[in-house]
Structure formats: structure tokens, C-alpha cells
Amino acid sequence: MGRIENAVRNILFGTLGNFASIILGFVSRTFLIHILGVNYLGINGLYTNVLSVLSLAELGIGTAISYSLYKPVVDKDLEKIKILMQLYKQVYRIIAIIITALGLLIIPFLKYIIKNPGDITLDQLNIFYLIFLFNTVSTYFVSYKYSLTNAEQKNYIQINIQVITSLTILIAQIIILIVSKSFLIYLLAGAVIGLIQKIFVYIYFNKLYPYLLEKSNGNLSKEEIKVFKKNIIALLYHKIGETSINQTDNIIISSFINITCVAILSNYNLIINTVNVFINIVFNSVISGLGNLIATENKERQYLLFKVYRFLGFWVYGLSLLFFVFLLTPFINIWLGPNMIIDKSAIILIMVDYYFKGHRTVINNFKSAAGIFDADKYISIAQAVVNLVLSIILVQFIGLKGVFIGTIVAGLIANVTKPFIIYKMIFNKDAKYYFIDSITYIFTISFVFAILGLLNTVVLVNITLINIIIMGFLILSISNIIFYVILRQREEFAYLSNIILSKIGEKVKEFYYTHCLLLITFLKKARNLIAKETNKFTRNKENSFEQVNDFNTDRYSEKNKKMAFISELTKNTRIQLSIYPVVSMKHQIISFINNTSSTKKDEKIDHYFRQNGLLAQSLEWSYSIDKDIQDLNSLQKYFDKWTKSGALINSLENAINGYTLIYLNELTPNDKYKNTIEKIKDYLFAHPKDKSGSLLYRKSFDDVYIESVGMICPFLCRYGKAYHNQMAIDLAINQMINYLKYGFDSKTSLPYHGYNIKGNIKHGIIGWGRAVGWLLIGMIDSLEYISSTNPYYKILRYQFEVIIKTTVKYQTNSGYYKWQLTAFEGHVDTSATSMISYAIKRGVMIGILNRSFLHYSNLGLLAISHSIENGVVMDSSAECTGFGIYPQDYGSNQWAQGPTTALVALSLNQETKIINNKIYRRS
């Protein structure tokens, strides 16, 4: 799954599960207050904060290791993952021991930080505290296991486990409160269920990641350890600042005011935190996706998405802030009574802190995803000192409000300073733009606040449930209207609205096809009535082909111009083949890993990968049609260099070169060529396969990639036909049949990027344009060499036509295909457009598609012509990394240059004849 799919899944699971937990949480708290009293509720909140302070011993190691896991997870570097996870395990066990010791040392001081505990004895306070301590310490023996799934963007696993545990604990505790009215049994029930959950997590994750049970013999390099230590030290500073701001308020209130005030305040915090749960599910579920974003996107793209992320944060936090200001106290009044409310001025202070904390969330998430921990570490220390000093001084003069003022001032230190850091280190921009936006947002929220304040004095004169609902409706409608009016011209609004509208459009489309069967039936009948006119229209399109296609004009002057255009295109293709091979992104990553690992030696890099294979294939078509000796010379130089170097075959990607090498060996027989062809065949036959016989893209994983169909199947079929080897053809057929069976999305009839039948998983995005192109090229260039008497020939031929009919529905009016076919507002992609158009052209040439499909191929070629600059094809999407990263970076790439050159050659072919559905080439 990619960033978007995993984030959506995380949000869905998190929202549904937490909603149920929250409802039961309110029920449990209500019973706790009415059965045992507010002091027990205060103890519950206080001990939670005390142990959060003790968790400073964690030092931020979890965050540091989670960040370190992003890259090895993307690279599927199991050895590095094992090293990091074993380190995590060892360190967390030490932390558990430290927290236990510190926790026990605090027991004698509990009586000094709990003011007026009522009828709760000191012995009871100590026992309750020990149960809380056990719950906290035991967590460290299993919590590290979640870091790997979270780095894989599978947050829903942790969310599901936690939600089920939370629901079970809440139900059990509610029953215990009603039956026993014992706070001790209430706490013990939670501890026992929590312990069972931790045992389950230990067993479950051992089965999910069995390779983690193997002991790693490797170690982190000195440089990695240095970076790791640096991040941990920086994160310790952040941990101190964060804990000081978020976890010390209750301790100060309990020590200087009383435990009852802690209990009353905890009801407000429950509601605020409840809303924050849903907000944070959205923001935290995309944080690991932000790590990928920062690693792959350019700075302008990062900056745009940061602004969008912040804009969304303002809208969500701003709207929830207005609900809290006007409805929080009235709701608590109805829920628990007037004795449980706090002063209005204190509420305003809490909300001011809430608003600025929301903006800090956006900054901190981006900063953490970028791995920036050290630059702002002293800011956190300053926050901690300011918060503690101000809060302790002011609480003695103005009470509760003094604590909140200290928290606000400390928080604002980060709001003012951190933007300078991320704007400089991530975006290379002046931070003044951040503060200009801040002023806009503050003005907007203040304007809405003033209007709603006037309405509030009228609507909530009497606090009733009906009046609260009316006020809630006014807040929702007026806030969104004013936000829209003031902010609708912003780039961020346009970006978000496009995403939302496209999602709504998909849902409307889904509803239409699901519920309008009668209309569809009517349209089918109507289609039959106008079939004759449709056929006439299709013929007209064919006859107008010369008018649409700039490349097939009969005008002599235009023909000369087009031939010069083609000559320049082919010339650049030859140049690219000669200056390439270069080191691909994949090999750069492999080289980096090997060079930074103390356990691996750099391997000899294979230069003859899939991009070059496409260039070579295009020159084959160009030479076979035009007979330009320069094309043949380029191919010979390219393959001579390969064969003389020993023709290293270490990847499925090499096979695509073998396809053209067979052609070259037929023209200019050469023992080295033939030996290399046999090496490729032997490599494919011996390559690891899954249980269905599909070749695995990487030897150590069970994943099948769609590119494999395009890279290996044409070679195998051409080899089988040329050298009378039916086993090679059968192997290719099996690859295609399996992908049709396991790799498609049933709803859209478009392929995924890959699949894994062992794990019953489909990988990557649906309908990635270049993936569709690879599949179609693989099928059509294979079908040319498969006998029509083969039992699978008709199946593959039929499926090819079905996929083509599905694909052309996504062709834009201008002729392009988007980088993801269904991304109607996404970037056009010449690699997808050229590969799909080439496959259609070939389908017509060998008689699998009828001539009406030439319209789509010609339209695609016309579109690509607008993206060619001085013979170089532009607007091609960049190389993806695995199933998770599809960089939105467009320019010149060989997988557009090659198929475009081939497509142009086929379209201008004056020497290729279609006779009895077979293609014959002049020699």
C-alpha cells in the first residue's frame, strides 16, 4: 500500500474503534463519580500524570528508532530492521527497570503531592499507585514491537489491539463498579486485562515477524550510532519540554490547590482529549507518510503540502475550538451538574492553549518526519523551565488560572521559534510567510468568535439540550461559511477541495452504478438501436485519421518536416542508449546501504536494466522499418559492451535486453550474443518463484511485480519461438495468467502494482499508468510469438482486449493518460501514454484489435508530440521505489523515450504491411 491507502485505512480503523471506546469511557466516568466520588477520579488523573513524568526515562528512544526504521522498511532491509528492533528491545527493558526504581522512590512523597484526598487512606493511595506503576512498566516489554508496523504505515494493527483492549477493560470496570463499588478491584481488572493484552501482543508479533526471532550478527555503523545518540539526546530535551507542558499541570494543581480540582478539570480534559483522539487519528496516521514525502518530493512540493497540512489543522482545530468555548461548560453542566464546572476565564485560557497547541502539532509532525530533533532541543528546555517557574509562582496568587498562563507562555515559545527552524532546514524559505498566515488565521477565528459570542448570549440563556444542539448547528454552519468566504482564494483550499470533490464524485459514481440499474438497462437497449450509427461514426474516425494524426499527412512539405522531427527523436534515443547505462535509483540505494553497512561489501552494479532495454527495443523497430545503419550500429555497440564485460545477469530487468538481442543475433549471428541469450534464459528458469510459478521480483521476498510481465514474457516467448523451446513460452504464459488472476482490482478492473499470494496481499496503487503500460506491452509482444493453437492464446488475447477497453476509458480528451489512470486531476505521464499507445498500435498490427482502436493510439501519439523538446520526450514520471513511493517528479526518462520512438516508427511505417493479421518486415 502507498501513503494514501495506508493513511485512509489507519483513519477508518481508528475512528470506528475509538468512537466505541469513548462512549464507554463517558459511561465509566459517570459511574465512577456517582458511586465513588470525585476524589477517586482525581487520583486516577494525578497518577497518570506522575507516571508520564517518570516516562522521561524513555529518553525519546522510541521516536528515534521509529524514524530510523523508515528507510530499511522501504528498502526491505531485513538485517537492518533486526538490528534496530533488537536494540529497541534491550533498551526498553533497561528503561522498564529504571522507571520501576524511580516509581518506588516516589512512594514516600505521594502524601505531599496529594492535597485533601478525603476518605482515601495513605495505604490505599500507595496500593493504587503500585497498580498504576505496574501497568506503565509492563508496557515497555511489548510496546517496542509496534514501531515496525507503524513504520510500515500499518497503524491500524496497534489501533485495533488497543481499541479491543480498551473496550474490554471499560466494560469490565463498569460492571465491577456497579457490583462491588471497589476502586481497588476496578484498577486490578484493568491491570489483568492489560497484562493479557501484552501477552497476546508478544505472541502475535512473533508470528507476524518471525525473522525478528533470529539473532542478528550485524551492528550499527559508527556513523549510525553517532546519529542515533545525537537524536536521543535531542529527543530527551524535547521529552522534558513536552512532559513539563502536558503532564505537570495536575501535579501542581493537586499540590497547591486540591485533588478535587484535578478531578473537575479532568472532565474537561476528557472531552477535549476525546475530540483530539479523532483529530490525531487524521494527523498521526499520515506522519509516516510524511517521512516518505520529505524523502522523495522536491522542496516546493513539500512546502505546498506543509501549507495544506497546516491549513487543514487550522480548520479542524479552529472549528473544534469554537465548539469547546461555547458548548463545553454547558455540556458538563447537563452531564454532571453545576458543581462540576470551572470559571469562564479559565476555560478561555485552556482554549487559547488548545489553539496554539494545534498549530504546534503540524510543525512537530513535519519536523519529526524530517528527522530534525537536534536543532530545537534547547527550546524544549526553555519551555520546561518557563512553564514550571511561572505556573508555581502564579498558582499561589491567582490559583488555577496561573497554571494555565504558565502553560500558554511556555507553549508560545515553540510557536514562535520552531517555524524559523523548519522553514530554513526543510523549505529554504523565510519564516515570515508562516507568521503572515498565522495573522490571517487568528483574524479569521477572532471574527467568527465575535459573531458567535453575540449569538451565544441569546441562544444559551437557558441551558437545555435543545439549545445546545441549536448553538452547535450555528457554530458549525457560521464557522464554515466564514472560513470559506475568507480563505477560499488560498492555494491550500483549492488543493483540499479538489481532493474532497474527487472523492465525492467517486461516491456519486458508485451510487449511480449501484442503484440506477433500470436506467442502465434502458441505455443498453438504446445502444442497440443506435449501433448502426455508432459503426458509421467509428468509420468516420478512421477516415479522419490523417486529419487528426500530425504524423500521417499526405502533404509533401509536412512529410519532410515530420521526417526531420522523427530523425531528431531517434537520434536522441541513440544518444541516450550510448551515454546510458547509468546507475539507476534502485542501485544507488543498494550501493548506499552496502557502503554504510559494516557487514556488506559493495556489489558490482548491473547497468543493463529495464530503461535501456526499452531504448534498445525502440531502435530495433526504427531499424527494421527505416534501415538507418546508425540504429544498427548503436545496438551493436550497446550489446558488444555488455557481452565483452561478461554480461552480468543478476536481475529480472536484464531479460528485456535479451528480447532485442535475439533480433540482433538473427541479423548478425554472434556466439557471444547467443551465449548471453542462453544465460538470460537459464537465469529466468532458475529464478525463485512463488507457489503458483510466478517469478519473484526480489529473491528474498514473495512479491510479484507487474513490470516483470513486460520485462521477461516477451523475451521468453520470442526465445521459445526462435529456438523451439516450448518450456520458455509456457513459463511466460504462466506469468501472465497468474497476474490476471491475482493482481487485479475487481472493482475497477485495473491492475495493482504487485501482489503476494503467500500473504494474500495486493501491493501498491491501483491503475498506476506505467504499470498498465508494462502489462500491455508484455502481453502484446508475447502474443506475437504464441501459437494461436495454444490453449491459452484465446484467453490472453481476450483479456488483452478487455484491458485495452478498460484503459482507453481513462484517456483524456487531449490524448494523454495520467500517472495514475483514475487520478483525473493528476499529472499527465508520457511514459504511461507512450507504452499504452504502443501496445494498442501493436495490437492492431498483429490483428488482435480492430482498426477502430487506432484512434486511441494516434490520439496518444498526438498528445506526446506536444511533450517532445528537441527530440527528447518530457513529462515522464520518475522512477518509483517499491510499492510505497511514486515521486511526482516529471521530466525526461527512458521509459517514455523508448516507447515513443517505437510508436513513432510504427506509425510512420511505409514498409510494414499487415497481411493475414501477421506483421512482415522488410530485411
N, C-alpha and C positions, 0 to 999 in steps of 0.2 A: 504494500500500500504506500501511496505517496503522502506528502504533508497534509493535503486537504482531506483525503479519505480518512486517515487516522484521526485527524482533529475532529471531524464530524462524528466518527464512532465514539471517540472519547466523550464528546459533549453529550451525545444521546444517552449513553450508559450512565454518565454522571448525573444528568438531570433527573432521569426517572428514579434512579436508586436513592438519591439524596432527598427527593421530594417525600418519599415514604418515610425515610428516617426523620426528617424534620417534623412531620405531623406527629409521629410518635414521641419525638423529643418534647414537643409542647405538652402533650398529654402527660408524659412522665414528670415534667417540671411542675405542672399543675397539681398532681397528686403529692409530689414531694413537699410543696409549700403548704398545702392544706392539711396533710397528715402529720408531717414532722415539724414544719415551721421554717421561717426564712433563714435562721442561723445555720441550719444544715446545708441549705442552698449556698450560703456564703462560704462555708467550709469547703464545699465542692469546688467553687471558683477559685478560692485562695490557694488551695493545694495544687491545683492545675498550674497556676502561675508560678508557684515556688519551684515546682519540678521543671518548668520551662526554663527558669533561670539556671537550674543545675545542668540543663542540657547544653549550656555553654561548653561543657567538656567535649561535645561532639566536634567542636572547632571548625565546623563547616566542611568537614571531610566528605560528607555525603554529596554536597554540591560540587566539590572539586572532582570527585571520581565520576559523578554523573556527567559532568562536562567532558572529562577525559574519555568517556565511553562513546561519545557521538561518532568520532572518526572510525574507530575499529568496528563499530556496528555497521556503518555504511560500507566499509571495506570488507566486512565479514572476516575480520582478522581474529579467529578464534583464540589463537595463542595469546594475543594482547588482552583480549577480553578475560581470559582465565587469570592472567597475571593481576589485572586490576581488581577482579572480583575476589580473589584470594587475599589481596592486600586489604580490601574493604572489610572482609570478614574478620581478619586478625585485628585490625584497628578497632572495629566496633566492639569486639569482645573486651579489649582493654578499656574502652570508653565505658562499657557497662560496669566494669569493676570500679572505675573512678567515680561514676555517678552514685553507685551504691555506697561507697565510703563517704562521699560528701553528703549524701542524703542522710546517712546515720548520724553524722556530726551535727546536723541541723536540729535534730530532735530536742535537745535541751533548750533551744532558743524559740521553739514554737510558741510557748506561753507569752513571749514578749511581742510577737507579731500578730497575735490574735486578741483583739481588744473586745471585751464583753461578749464571750461566747455563750452566754445564757446558761442553760442547764446542762451543757455538754462538759463532762469532766476532762481533766488533763489526760488521764489514762485513755479515755475514748479518743481524744484528739490524736494521741500518739499511734493508737491502733489504726485509726482511719488513714493516717499519714503513711504508715507502713504498707498498707494495701495500695495506695497511690504510687508509692515508690516501687513496689513490685511490678505494677503494670508498666511503668516507664522503663525500668531496667530490662525487663524481659523482651521488650520491643526491639532492643538493639541486637538481639541474637538472630532476628529474621528480617528486619526492615531493609537491610542492605540488598536483599535479593530482589526487591522491587526496582532497583536502579537500572537493571538491564532491560526489563520490559519497558520502563519509561523512556530509556534512551532509544528504544525501538519504536517509540510513539504508540505503545500499547498500554496507555494509562488505564484503559478500561478494565484490565485484569486486576490491578490494585483497587480500583474503584468498586468493582463487583464484590471482591472479597471483603472490603471494608464496609460496604453497604449491608451485605448479608449479616456480617458480624454485628454491626450497629443495630439492625432491626431485631436480631435475636436478643441482644442484651437489653434493649429498651422494653421489649415485650416481657421478658423475664423479670426485669426490675419493677415494672408496673404491677405485675401480679404479686410480687413479693411485698411491695408497699401496701397493697390492699389487704393481703392476708396477714403478714407478720408485723407491719408497721415498724420494721427494724432497719435503721440505716446501715448497720454492720452487715446484715445479710444482703442488703441491697448492693453494697460495694463488693462483697465476696462473689455474688452471682456474676457481676461484670468481670471480675478477675478470672474466674474459672472459664467462662465462655471465651474471654480473650486469650487465655492460655491454649484452649483447644484450637482456636483460630491460628495461633502461631505454630502449633504442631502441624496443622494442615498445610500452612504456607511452606514450611520446611520440606514436607514430603512432595507437595505439588511442584514446587520449583525444581527440585532434584529430578523429577520426571520430565519437566519441561525443558530443562537444560542439562541433560546427562553429562555432557562434556565438561561441565564445571566440577564434577566429582573427580575428574582426573587431575592429578597434581601437575602443575606447570613447572618445567625446569628452567624457564626463562626468567629474566628480571628486567625491570625498567632500566633504560639507559640513564647515565648520569645526568644528561640534559633533561630528560623527562622527570627525573626525581627532583632536579633543581626547580623546574617549573611547577611541579606538584607542591613542593614545600612553600614556594612563593605564594601560590594560590591559597594554601591552607592558612598561612599567616595572615594574608589579606582578609580571608573569609572569617577568621577569628575576630578581627576588628569589626567586620560587618555584623557578626553574630552578637557581639557586645552591644552595638548600637541598636540593632533590631530588638533584642531582648529588653534593653532598657526602656525603649519606647512602648513596646507592646505588652510586656509581661510584668512590669514593676508597679503599674498604677494600683492594682488591687492590694499589693503588699503595703504600699504607702497608705492607702485608704484604711486598710484593716489596722495598721499600726497607729495611725494618728486620729482616725475617726471611730469606726467600729465595724464589726463583721456584718452587721445588718445592712449597712450602706453598701457593702460589697455585694450582698445578696440582691438588693434592689437594683443596683447598677447592672448586675449580671442578666437581669431580664431584658434590659435594653440591648445589652451586648448580644444576647441570644438572637433577637430579631435582626439586628444589624449583621451579625455573622451568618445568619440563615440566608439573607439576601446575598451576602458576599460569597456563600458557597456556590450559588448558581453563576454569579459573575465570574468567580475564579475558575470555574469549570471551563468557561469560554476562554479566558485569558491564559490559564495554565496549560490547557490542552494543546495550545499551539506553540508553547515555548520551545519544545524540542524541534518543532518545525522551523522556528526562528533560527535555531542553530544551523540547520541546513541552508536557510535563506542567506544568512550572513556569510556562509562558506561559499555560496555559489553565485549570488547575484552581484551586479555592479552597484556602486555606491549610490547612484541616482535612484535605482530601483529600491535599494534598502531604505533610502530616505523617504521615498514616496510611501512605502509600506509602513514605515515608522509613523508618519503623519496620519495615515489611515488608522493604524492601531491606536494612536493617541486620540484621534477624533472619535473613534468608537468608544474609547474609555471615557471621554468627556460625556458623550451622550448617555451612556449606561450609568456611570457614577452620578452624573448631574441629575438625571431623572430619578434615580433611587434616593438621592439626597433630598429632593423636594418632597417625595413621599414620606421620608423619615421626619423631616422638620414639622410637617403639618399633621401627620397621622400616627406617629409612633406613640406619643403620650396618650392620645385618645384611645388607641387600641389597647394599651396596657391598662388604662382606666376601666375599660369594659371587661377585659380578661381577668385581671387580678384585683381590681378595686383601687380607689383613690389613695390608699395608704402606700401603694407601690410605685408612685410617680415621683419624679425629681424635678427640680427647679427648671423653668424655661431657659434661663440664661445658661445653665449647664448643658442643656440639650443643644443649644446653638453652638457652644464650644465643641461638643462632641461631633457635630455635623461639619464644622469647619475643618477639624482634623480628618474626618472621613473623606471630604472632598479632595484635599491635598494628598492624602494617602492614595487615593485612586490614581492620581497623576504619577505618583512615585512608583506605583505598580507597573505602569507602562515603561517608565525609564529603567527600572530594575530588571524587568524581564528581558528587555533588549540588551542591557549591559551584561547580564548573566549569560545570555545566549552567545554573546560575542566573546565570552571568556575574560571580560575585564573585571578583575577583582582587586588588583593591587593599587590602581590609580586613585581610588577614592576611599582607601581604608581608614585614613585619618579623619575623614568626615564622620564616619560612624562613631569613632571615639569621642569626637566633639559633641555629637548628638547625645551620647550616653551621659557625658558629664553635665551638659546643659539641662537635660531632662531631669536627672536626679537632683541636682542642686536647686533648680527653680521650683520643682514640684514639692520638695521637702520644705523649702522656705515658705512658699506661698500657701501651702495647705494649712499652715499654722496661723495664717492671717485671714484668708478668705475661704478656707475649707475646701470643699470638693472642686470648686471652680479653679482653684490654684493648681491642682493636679493636672487638669486638662490644659491650662495655659502653658504649663511646662512641657507637656507632650506636643502641643501645637508648635511652639517655638523651636523645639528640637527637630521636629519633622520638617519645618520650613528650611532648615539649614540644607537638607538634601535637595529639596525642591529648587533651591536657588543655585546650588553648586554643581550638582550632577549633570544637568544639561550641558554645561561647558565641557565636561569630560567626554560624553558620548558624541556630541557634535564634532568635537575635534578628532577623537580617536576612531570613530566609525564612519562619519559622514564627510569629514574635512570641510565643515561649514561653520559659519559664525552662529553662535548660540542666540544671538539677538532675535532670530526668527522664532525660536522657541518661546521667548518671552512676549513677543508680539502676539503669537497665537494665544498665550496664556491670558493676556489682557482681553482679547476677543471673547474667550470662553468665560472669564469672570464677569465681563459686562453682560453677556447673554444670560448667565444663570442669575445674576442680580436682578435683571429686568423681569425675568419670569417670577422670581421670588417676590418682588414688589407687587406684581399683579395678583398672585395667588394669596399673598398676605391680606390684601383687601377683601378678597372673596372669602377667605377663611373666617374673618370676623362676622360674616353674615351666615355662612353655611353651618359652622360648628358652634353656634351659640349654645345649643343643647347637644351634648354628646350622645348620639344614638348610633346604632349600627347602620341605619339607613343614611343618616347624614355623613357618616364616614365613607360609605360607598359613593355617595354623590360627590363628596370632595375628592375622592380618589379618581373618579371619572374626569372631573375638572382638571386635576393635576396632569393626568395622562394626556388629555386632548390639548389643553392650552400649552403645556410644555413642548409637546412635539410640534405643534403648529408654529410656535415662536422659534424653536430651534430650526425648523425648516426654512422659515422666512429669512432669518438672519444668516444661516450657514449654507443655503442651497447652492450658492455660487462657488463654493470651495471645491477644489480638485478631489479632496478626500470624500466628499459627499457623492460626487459623481461616480467615483470608483465603487463605493459601497452600494449605492443604489443600483448600479449595473449588475452587480453580483446578486443582489436580492431579487431584482426583477427577472433575471435569468432563471433563478430558482423557482420563482412563482410561475414563470412561463412553462417550466418543465412540469410542475404540478398540474397546471391547467391542461397541458397537453395529455398528461397521464389520465386526468379525469375524463377528458374528451374521448380518448380511445377506450376507456373502461366502461363509460356509461352511455355512449351515444351509438350503440350497435345498430339501431334502426336507421339512423342517418347513414351510417357506413354501408349498410345493406342497400339502401336506396342509391347511393353513389356508385356501388358496384354495378347495379342494373343500368344506371345511366351510362356508365363506362362502356358497356356492351353496345349501347345504341349509337355511341359516337366513335366506335372503334375504327370505322371506315375513314372518318375524318382525321383521326389520330395518325393512321398509317400514311395518309396523304401529307400530313404535317411533317412526319418523320422523313419522308422522301424529299420534301422541300428543304429540310435542314441539310440533307446530304448534298442536294444540288447546289445549295448556297455555300458549300464548304470552302470553295475558292474565294468567296467574298469575306468569310469570317477569318480564315487562316491566312495570316500575312505571309506564310512560308510557301504556299502552293499557288501563287499567282501566275497567270499566263503571260503577263506583260514582260517584255524582254528586259526593259530597264530595271523594273522591280526585281526581276530574277537575278540580274547581276549584283544588285545591292544586297539581296538576301544571301547570295553565294559568298560575298565578301564577309557578311555577318557570320555565316557558318564557318568560314575559314578561320576567322579570329577566335571563335568559340573553341574549335578543335585544336587550334594552336595553343591556347591556354590550357586545355586539357592535357596536351602533350607536355607542356612545361611543368604542370603540377605533378604529373607522373614522374618526371625526371628529378625535380627538386625534392619530392617526397620519395621514399618514405621519411617521415619524421616520427618523433616519439609521440605516441598518442597520449591522451589524458589518462587513460587507464594505466598505461605503462609508466607514466610519470608518478602516479600514485603508488604503484608497486615498487618503483625504484626508491621513492621517498621512504616507504615503510622499511624496505630492506636496508637502506643506508642508515636509518635511525635505530635499527634493532641490533642488539649485540649478538643475536643468535642466528642472523641470516646474512648470507653473502649476496651481493647484487648479482642478478642473473643476466645472461646475455639477452638483450632486448630484441624481440621479433618485430621487424619493421613492415612485414608484408601482411597488413591487416585488411579489414573489410573495405575501408575507404579507397585504398589503392586498387583493390580488386574491382570496384565499380568503375574506376577510371580506365583500367585495362580493358574491361568488358566493353566500355563505350568506344574505345579505339578499335576494338575488333569489329564492331558494327560499322564504324566510319570507314575502315579499310575495306571491308568486304563489299561495301557499296560504292565508295568513291575511288578506291585503289590508289590512294595517295601513299607513296612509298614512305613518307615521313611517319605515318601512323605505324606501319610495319616496323620501321627502324626503332621507334620508341618502345614498342612491345618487346622487340628482341633485346634491346639494352636493359630494359627493366628485368626481364626474366633471366638473362645471362648473368646479371649481377647476383641474382638470387641463387641460381644453381651453382655458380662458381664459389659462393660462400658456404655451400653445403646444404642450402635450402632447409633451414631450421623449421620444423613443423611442431609447434607446441600449443596450438590453439585451433578451435573450430574456425576461427576467422581466416586461417590460411586457405581453406578449401575454395573460397570464391576465386582466388587467384588460379587455382587448378582448372576452373571452368574455361578460362581463356587460354591457358597453357595447352589444353587439349587441342584447341583450334590452331594454335601456333605450331604445335608439333605435327599436325597434319599438313600445314603449309611448308614447313622447313623441318623435316624429321631430325631429331637430335636425341642421342642417348641420354644426355643429362636431363632434357625435358621429360623424357619418358620415365626415367628413374624418379624424378620429383613427383610426377603424377601418381606413380605407384606408392610412393611414400605417403602422399596425402590420403590415398585410398586405404592403405594399411592403418594409418593413424585413426581414421574415422571408424574403421571396423573394430579397432581395439579400444576405442574411447569408452569411458564409463557411461552406462545407460541406466535409466530408471527401470522399474519392473515392467513397463509397457514397451521398452525398447527404444525410447527417445534418448538422444544423446544429451548429456548434461552439459550446460554451458561451462561450468567450472567443475573440475574433477572432485572437489571436496564438498560440493553441495548438491542437493537433489532438485535444483531449479532448471527448468527448460525455458529458454528464451525464444521469442518469436523470430529474432534475427537469424537464428540457426536455420530456419526453413529456407530463407533467402540465400544463406551463405553456403550450405552444404548440399541441399537437394538438387539444384541444377547441375552441380559437378558430378554427383553420384549418377544421375540419370544420363548425362552426356557420356560419362565414363562407361556406364553399362552398355549403352548403345554402340559406342565406338569400339569397345574391346570385348563385346559379347559376354558381359558379366551381369546376369540377372539378379544376383545377390545384392549388387550395388543399387540397382533400381528398386528392389524390394525394400532395402533399408531406407531409401529416400521416401518411398510411398508411406512407409510406416511413420516417418516423422510428420508428414503432412496430415495423415489420417488422425494421428494422436492429437495434433494441435487443434484440429477441427473438433475433436471430441472433448478435450479437457481445457482448452484455452479461450473459449468464447463466453461472452456475457449473453445469457438467454434473453434478456430484456431488449437490448439494443442490437443484437446480432453482430456486434463488433468484438474484435479480439482484445484480450488483456495483453500486457507486455510479456507475461510469462505465467508459468504455473508450476506447482509442486504436487504431484499425485500422492507422494508419501505423506505429506501433511494435509492433503486435500485443501490446498490454498491456491488462489489465483492472485498473481502479483501485478503491481504497477497500476497505471491508469487504463481506462477503457478507451479504445479508439485513438491511441497515440498515432498521429498521422504517418510517421516514418515506419512504425511497426506494421501498420496496414500495408504500406508500400513494400516492406521486406517480404511479407507473407505472399502478396500477389505476384511479385517478381519470382519468388521461389516456386510458386505453383505453376505459373505460365511457362517459365523457362525449363521446368521439368516436364510438363505435359508434352512439349515438342518431341521428347525422346522416349516417351512411354507408349508402348503399342496400344492401339485402340482396342485390341482383343484382350488386353489385361483386364481382369475383373474389377479393378479399382479405377480404371480410366474414366468410366462414365460417372462414377461418384465424384472424383476430383474435378472433372470438367463441369459437372452440375454445380458443385459447391463454389467453384471459381466464379461462375456466372452469378450465383446468388450473392456472393460477397461484393462483386462489382456493382450489382444493382443497389445493394445497401449503401455502398460507399459513395456512389455518384449523387445520392440524395444530399450529401453534405458539401458538394461542390458549390462555391459561391458564384454569384452572377458574373463576377469578373473572371472566373475560371480557376482561382486558387483553391487549395484545401488549407484549412487551418492546422496549426501544430498539433492540436487535438481536434479531431473531426467535429466533435459536438461543442467545442468552445467557439460559439458563433461570433463572439466579440474578441476572440483571441487573435494572436499574430498569425499572419499568413506564413506558410512554410514551403519554400521551393523544393526542399528535399522530398516532402510528402507529395507535393503536386507533381514533380517530375517522375517519381517512382510509380505512382498510381497511373499517371497518364501513359508512361512507357508500357506498363502491364496491359492496359486497355488496348494500346496500339498493337502489341504483340498478340493479344487475344484475337483481334480481328485478322491479323496476318495469317495465323495458323488455323483460322476457321472456327474457333471456339465461340467467338462473339460475332453477331451480325454487324453489318456495316453501319447501322444506326448509332452504334457506340462510338464511332469515330468523332462524332460531335463533341463528346466529353474529352476525348484525348486532344483534339485540336484546340478546344477552348482552354485546356490546361496549358498547352504549348504557347498559346497567345498570351496568357497571363504571365508565364515565366519570362517571355521576351521583354516584358517591362521591368524585370528584375536583373537583367544582364547588363553589366557595365564593362565595356572594353573587353568583351569575351569572357568575363568572369561572372558566374551566377551568384547573385547575392540573395539575401532574405532567407537563408537556410538556418534552421535551428542548430544549436551547438550540440556537442556530444553529451548524452545523459550519463549518469553514474548509477549503475544498478537500477533497482526498481523505485528508488526514492527521490531522485533529483533529476529534474528536467529543466535545465537552465534556460531562462528566457533571454538568450543572447543570440542575436541573428547577424549573419554575415556570409562570408564565403566558406563553404565546406564541400569536401569531395563527394559526399553522398547526394548533393544537388548537381554539382558539376558533371559527374559521370552520367547519371541517368538522363540529364538534359541533353548532353551530347549524343547519347544513343537515341533519344527520342527525336531529336532534330534530324539525325541521319536517316532514321526510318521514315520520317515524314517527307523528306526530300528525295527519297529513293526513286530514281528513274530507271534503275536497272534491276529492281526486285519485282518479280511477278508472283501473283497468287494464282496457282494452278491446282485445282482439285484440293483446295484447302491446305496446300503444302507450300512452304517457302523455299524458293530456289535462289541461290546466289551465284552470280557470275564469277568465275575464277579467272 
